[in-house]
Amino acid sequence: MGRILQTWPVLRWLPFWSSLLVLACVAPACSRIERPDAEELKQLPLEAELPGSPPPSGIRYWRAPFRMLPYSGSYLSVIIREGDGKRELELWQNTWGDPGAAERRIVVRRGPSLQRLGEPQAAFDGTIISDVPAPDKPDQLAPGRGFTRPAMAFHPDIGYVLFACVCPDYKPGSVPLLPAFVVSKTGEPGTWKYLGTLKGEIADLAAKRTIWSDGGSLIRLDDGRWRIYLNGFGQVVTAIESASLDGPWRFLRDDRGEIRELLPGFPTGPSRGGCFPTVVRAASDEWHLWLSDKWPPQCIWHFYSQDGLAWRPYGRQPEITRAAFHGRGIKCLRAHVDPNRREIVGLLSVWTRQPDGKKGWTLHWSRMPLGPPP
């Protein structure tokens, strides 16, 4: 790829449409992506001025370009299973089909690599959700209940643990979106058990007001306790802990007894507060956190920690902006560790033309080295 022009300082002072013209002239991190049309920009408005230190090319630290995969979606999780000389990737994600719970599934693709995954196989659907009532009929289960924001983990002693969010239907702001668990020893269809929405302080808050949580990540700590990183409770990112999946779950709190804010330096404002957090624990002293800045996302930020509690920006941030994709929409980044190559693999959802010719959220991937910020 050619030498990147240092255009961002100029962009800050150009009118909106002029900045689009400059973006079109910058060699993007994924040069084969089409530029957005007026209809897309109306749906996913593009901001020319961003906080922090946006990279002129739209990407830093990752190996450019992000390459397209033939899979759609955005809320997903990748785990790697190894045993008997076999290594297999599993990409778990949710679907949100109509008309209701039976079409709102958790599915998995399996294969030897991201480029060679099989067709999606349904594991279970929203009909196993037993504690999400219809908003207008609290004595009945919501017919459109389903899962979103899935984060899958596997532990040999207990099997699969899915941390996801459940809602009566997908209507942000007007209905609750709350974290829940589904477990299975083997992962086979028919073996999944729904444990329900989280018990403890989250349930107490959810009884008082409508909460829309964008999910997060579940981590099993060295002492056997569980920690969840999540949002939706007044902080950019916070955490809850419990001795068991059944709870009770309690928020980490600061010296004043308030729910702890883990990213106090994140730039917030009337329309910017962070969404879609995801955390990867690469080693006992290496933790990574990514989150999108707002809705619709303009950029993605990356933070680093040695203990999972005290976080600092991973070098200069933000790390990814829409300039990397000719101004096309981006949504969220999910990541996992490739132990064979000692690298982090990132999966980013980009609004672009899918293999079937329709526009939608399509997965793109890249890699970055493990370790602290450069």
Secondary structure, DSSP 8 states (H G I E B T S, - for coil): -------HHHHTTS-HHHHHHHHHHS--SSTTS----HHHHHHS---S--SS---TTSB-SS-S--EEEEEE-SSEEEEEEEETTEEEEEEEEE---SSSGGG-EEEEEEESSGGG----EEEEEGGG--S-EETTEEEEE-TT-EEEEEEEEEETTTEEEEEEEEESSS-TTTS-BEEEEEEESS--TT--EEEEE--BHHHHHHTTS--B---EEEEE-TTS-EEEEE--SSSSSEEEEESSTT--BEE-B-TTSSB--S-TTS--BTTB--EEEEEEEEETTEEEEEEE-SSS--EEEEEEESSSSSEEESSSS--EEGGGGTT--EEEEEEEEETTTTEEEEEEEEEEE-TTS-EEEEEEEEEEESSS--
